[in-house]
Amino acid sequence: MLVISNPPKLVYDESGHLIEVILSANDYRAYLQTVVAESDWESLPVYLQDAIDQMLIDEVRAEKASAVDFDAILHGKTNGI
């Protein structure tokens, strides 16, 4: 289930048709995670596949920055051990 924390900004054209929805970065990530969980990858448009790929790359980079070497843990060479 998608929970949006900030109200999206809705953009309309001259005719009053909704043409764009602007989400905060956190809400956009939550939307992409929901799309991943509930959609068939092959049915997604390329731009959504690309956005999801980028989100996953960003998550891996964030995890990598906080990773601790396993050998360092075993030998007590990390901070706080």
N, C-alpha and C positions, 0 to 999 in steps of 0.2 A: 504494500500500500504506500502510495506517495503522499508525503506530508510536506506541504510547502510552508516555509517559515516566513517568507516575505511575500506580500501581495505582488503578483506579476503586473507588469505594465502592458496594457493592451493598446495597440496602434491600429487605427482605422484609416481607410482611404477616404477620398472625397465623397464616395457613395455610401459610406457608413459600413462597409464590409471590413471585417477583421482581417488584417494582413500580416500582423506580427505580434508575437508575445515575447516580452523581455523578462527573463528570470534572473535572479541573483546567481552568482557562481555556485554557491552551495545547493541551491534549489535545482540548478541545471544538472549538477552531479547526481543528486538524488533522482532526478528524472531519468538520466542515463542508466543508473543502476536498476531502476524499475523496468526500463526497456529491455535491458539484458536479461533480467529474471523472467520476464513474461512474453518475450518475443522469439520468433524463429530468426536466427542470425541471417539466413539467406534471404528472408523476406524484407529485411531492413534496407532502406536506401543507403547508398554509398556514403553520403555525408554523415549519417548516423553511425555507420560502422567506423568511419574515421574518427568521429568524436569519441566513441567508446574506446577505440584503440588508444587514443591519446590519454583518456582518463586512466586506463589501466597502466599505461607507461608512467604517468605521474605517480600513481599509487606505488608502483614498484620502486621508483626512485626515492620516494619518501620512506618506504620500508628499508631500503638499502642503506640510507643515511643513518638509520637507527639500529642497524644490525650489528651484532657482536660476533666475532670470530669464535667458532665452536672450540677450537684448540685453546684459545685464550680463556674461555670459561673453564675448561677442564683443568688448566694449569693455574687458575686463580690470578690471571693477569689483567683482569678488567677492573674498572673503578668500582669500589664498594665491596670487592671480594677479598 
